[in-house]
Amino acid sequence: MQFLRTAFWVVIAVALAFFCMANYVPVTVRLWGDMVMETKLPVLLIVAFLLGALPFWVMARATRWRLKRRLDSSERALAAATAAAAPPPPPAFSDAPSLTTLADSPAPTPTITGPA
């Protein structure tokens, strides 16, 4: 998938480079009143594109930030709920024999008692 994304951006960059080379002509832009700006056509189009994309980029970043905060909050709540629902571990006594000690000790010999 990363290859396709990279290939897409390479194609867009090459097309933009060819467009800029073919249309590198001066353009006069009238701003306010007597203000006039002279620039090249590719520069004008790229600046206009970036200015138009800026609000959507800011909106996407804000949405991503908000959703990340919600996800982090939900993960913290889930961790707290699972920690509260888990039973506490059994108390460890220092005097109690361990299972390995019981398994290693010899079995007691049975005592047979007769009628008394």
Secondary structure, 3 states (H helix, E strand, C coil): CHHHHHHHHHHHHHHHHHHHHHCCCEEEEECCCCCEEEEEHHHHHHHHHHHHHHHHHHHHHHHHHHHHHHHHHHHHHHHHHHHHHCCCCCCCCCCCCCHHHHHHCCCCCCCCCCCC
